[in-house]
Amino acid sequence: MSTNLPDPKEFVDPNQPPLIYEIEKSWEEVISKPPVWLSHKFPPLPIEAKYEFLGHKLISPIAIAAGPASGKIWTDFYFKMGYGMVIQKTRRTVPRLSNTQPNIAIVYLDKPVEEDGLGETLAASNDPRDFEKYKSMTNSFGNPSSDILTWAKELPDQRKIMQPGQILACSVTATTPDEAAQIVETASDLLVGATAAVLGGADVIEFNLACPNVTENPQEGEMFQNVKLVKYVLSEFKRRFPKIPVGIKFGVYNSKEQMKKVFAEAGENLNYVSGINALKMTVLTPDGSEILPGRKTSGVCGIADQIIALKHIRWAAQIRQEEGLKYQILGGGGIIEPSDADRYLSTGADMVQVATIALADPLLAYKYRLGHRLVT
Ligand SMILES: Cc1cc2nc3c(=O)[nH]c(=O)nc-3n(C[C@H](O)[C@H](O)[C@H](O)COP(=O)(O)O)c2cc1C
């Protein structure tokens, strides 16, 4: 057990900007370059893998959620930061450009949204310095993706930097032909993407069924509600890849009953549930004009998500017990401090995930480790 680990401050340059993501730039440009991490310093990795998720022993119970890391440059960065699992940002089988930049804005909200507040309009700014005060942001990318051949070929390279106790997951979503897409069509597309990810070497597959920012076919953002689709796609996935863990990313369920229908019907083919995705809300400038060009709604994340996220984790844990199900829970949405991670774990999550804070404080996994070095 190491007790003389360096202070996190030693890894942060005095001129480090508030976000490692340059929010004024296009997503394509941002991911072609490394995160803005001026010190170029990384904390030492734990030697012991004392956490467990989906049958893997891991060095940290904190994962990078699907989002912050896309492509080898960014997944490498988070593996070097000591996360137990890094989820490659959602990929598609059909290439798609990102929504018009900016894709991120800082939301003027320093406390969680209540369920009955989801219809409210929030104000936001383009100044990254505001994040230090508010700890909430909004994001709107629309699940951009390179073509399937390009991303599938990159996955083996993304694995090279991984150390024992680290795993790579890949998130995939469906590109449906139109609003009338049948379940079999949607599932087939998800399975093509998942197959490419498995062959590329992903340890875990996550079906992103809940993107709040898809503009072409909005039903793609609500797939987590579709009992038949979830059941069918998971059983077809498991027929082909019985040993690869698979999960679904969910959004806001209107009731525990509704969540139960989906999770219970999926049965043993559902290895884990992942959530919560960003909350779909109206976000504008303080004077009421668009902050993200061309879209008035976008996904709100960070501290804003805490109440709704914790409620969903509690429901998922209760349903698992009540129905005798075996899925694990990857809980997130609003984790900002290491103590939040413990709160989510004690509410029922088996592992936690972070997106927003990973863009501001990538040392979170290390800080969590420091807080636990004498306890565990
Ligand atoms: C920059 C950014 C990009 C994201 N992209 C994706 C994505 O591609 N797929 C996905 O399932 N969720 C995506 N999300 C949502 C996160 O995975 C997460 O569910 C949500 O932001 C709540 O967690 P947080 O409060 O820790 O950010 C993204 C979030 C952020 C901040």
The ligand as a MOL file (V3000), in Angstrom:
LIG
                    3D

  0  0  0     0  0            999 V3000
M  V30 BEGIN CTAB
M  V30 COUNTS 31 33 0 0 0
M  V30 BEGIN ATOM
M  V30 1 C -18.6330 16.0380 -24.3480 0
M  V30 2 C -19.6520 14.9530 -24.1580 0
M  V30 3 C -19.9040 14.0620 -25.1830 0
M  V30 4 C -20.8280 13.0200 -24.9820 0
M  V30 5 N -21.0060 12.0940 -25.9700 0
M  V30 6 C -21.7430 10.9680 -25.7210 0
M  V30 7 C -21.7790 9.8850 -26.6300 0
M  V30 8 O -21.1610 9.9170 -27.7060 0
M  V30 9 N -22.5080 8.7920 -26.3100 0
M  V30 10 C -23.2020 8.6820 -25.1170 0
M  V30 11 O -23.8200 7.6510 -24.8570 0
M  V30 12 N -23.1840 9.7170 -24.2350 0
M  V30 13 C -22.4660 10.8250 -24.5010 0
M  V30 14 N -22.3900 11.8300 -23.5710 0
M  V30 15 C -23.1670 11.6940 -22.3040 0
M  V30 16 C -22.3090 11.1230 -21.1940 0
M  V30 17 O -21.8400 9.8210 -21.4930 0
M  V30 18 C -23.0720 11.0700 -19.8580 0
M  V30 19 O -24.0820 10.0980 -19.9520 0
M  V30 20 C -23.7040 12.4040 -19.4660 0
M  V30 21 O -22.9110 13.4860 -19.8800 0
M  V30 22 C -23.9320 12.4750 -17.9500 0
M  V30 23 O -22.7340 12.3180 -17.2500 0
M  V30 24 P -21.8450 13.5640 -16.7060 0
M  V30 25 O -22.7380 14.3890 -15.8410 0
M  V30 26 O -20.7050 12.9260 -15.9970 0
M  V30 27 O -21.4010 14.3160 -17.9280 0
M  V30 28 C -21.5040 12.9100 -23.7540 0
M  V30 29 C -21.2630 13.8360 -22.7390 0
M  V30 30 C -20.3460 14.8630 -22.9200 0
M  V30 31 C -20.0890 15.8340 -21.8000 0
M  V30 END ATOM
M  V30 BEGIN BOND
M  V30 1 1 1 2
M  V30 2 1 2 3
M  V30 3 2 2 30
M  V30 4 2 3 4
M  V30 5 1 4 5
M  V30 6 1 4 28
M  V30 7 2 5 6
M  V30 8 1 6 7
M  V30 9 1 6 13
M  V30 10 2 7 8
M  V30 11 1 7 9
M  V30 12 1 9 10
M  V30 13 2 10 11
M  V30 14 1 10 12
M  V30 15 2 12 13
M  V30 16 1 13 14
M  V30 17 1 14 15
M  V30 18 1 14 28
M  V30 19 1 15 16
M  V30 20 1 16 17
M  V30 21 1 16 18
M  V30 22 1 18 19
M  V30 23 1 18 20
M  V30 24 1 20 21
M  V30 25 1 20 22
M  V30 26 1 22 23
M  V30 27 1 23 24
M  V30 28 2 24 25
M  V30 29 1 24 26
M  V30 30 1 24 27
M  V30 31 2 28 29
M  V30 32 1 29 30
M  V30 33 1 30 31
M  V30 END BOND
M  V30 END CTAB
M  END
